Amino acid sequence: MKRHMASSVGFCVFVAFLSPSHASAVPTTGPADLGLSSQAPSPIVRGATVPVYAYVYNVAPAGSADLNYSLYYTLPDNSVTATVNGTKAADGGATPKAYQYDFDSTSAPFGDNTFVIHASDPNALDSPQAQQVTVRVVHHAVPAMWVQGQEISMQESTVQEPEFTPEAFGATGGGEFFSAAAPHILNDPAVATAGMDLDSISSTGDPQITTNLGTTTNVTANDDPSAGIAWTIFVDGSTVGHYSKILTLLFSDQDIPGADATGSVEARILIQADVTSDGVTGSLEILPEPRIAIALMPILLICRGAGGIKCRIHSS
């Protein structure tokens, strides 16, 4: 009887170990699923170095197989980077693995520079993948003005004298104040450039001349050559006389990678007006770079003739 009971207990334990319900709890995994995205700043000013990012995801549900991938970039000149390999656990695409290529645009052509990012895992769903990202490389902003039907640079270092005859304005008769539409300030459309900021305006001269010119950001990115700042010159015509004013304008690139510092480009505009009994006439002119003024002082020139003429200059 005792032997029978022992046998029964042993049998019950063995059956419980092979329970079908317990065996079915063993988990199974699905394949990895490749996801890929990219990002880069654009536009940038030539000379800037910027990151071109690639993000790799395993978008399969948690518990699925790991993603074992390879990744590389095709660069704008069609060369390729070294291949990197990585592993990413499945998490439904919640978090990526990030990669960065530093793009030095010093020698890049103006315009669109296209990168292609390649990622693959032969055992994953949605693989391989290639994704394109474009960085537009532009020139520094170039402040210019339409004067007498031609585009004139406003940067002092590039304005030559005389580059053009002054733009004339005038009217006859009527009113204490006279207004004249000034030429547009614009961003030189010869090449792709950064947008342009007019950072500050100062003036010296006669109070009879005023304008409605104000500071502004991103005047134009030159995709429309006729766009820009339209402004007006006002002249008080109540008192006969000759009046003048110089406007000093400070420009810079819009706030993008590689931009010039605020107020780094200077331009000067001379406005002159003559008020007579017949009305108001005047002119507008872009001034070249100021000449360097050298203060004169008494000097003593000492020359000696022995062994050739030698001179030294001393202030007196």
Number of C-alpha atoms within 10 A of each C-alpha: 5 6 7 8 10 10 10 10 10 10 11 10 10 10 10 11 10 10 10 10 8 10 10 8 8 6 7 8 11 15 17 30 23 26 23 23 17 19 15 18 15 17 20 25 26 24 18 15 16 19 14 20 17 25 17 25 24 31 24 24 18 17 16 19 20 21 27 18 21 17 21 20 24 17 16 17 10 11 8 14 13 9 11 12 13 12 15 20 21 24 18 17 19 12 15 18 13 12 15 15 16 10 18 13 21 12 8 17 13 17 18 16 17 15 22 18 23 19 23 23 21 13 17 21 18 15 18 18 15 16 14 14 19 19 21 21 25 25 20 23 30 24 27 22 22 17 21 13 8 10 18 21 23 26 21 16 13 12 17 14 11 11 14 14 13 17 16 17 17 15 13 12 12 12 10 12 14 21 17 18 12 20 20 18 24 29 34 25 19 10 16 21 28 31 26 27 23 25 18 16 16 10 15 11 15 13 12 18 21 18 15 9 15 12 14 13 15 17 22 24 22 22 14 11 14 14 15 21 20 13 15 15 17 16 23 19 23 16 12 14 13 15 18 18 19 20 20 16 23 21 27 26 31 25 17 15 18 22 21 18 12 16 15 11 21 19 22 22 17 18 22 22 24 18 20 16 13 11 19 26 20 20 18 22 19 29 21 19 16 9 6 6 6 6 5 6 8 7 10 11 10 10 12 10 8 7 6 8 8 10 11 9 10 10 8 8
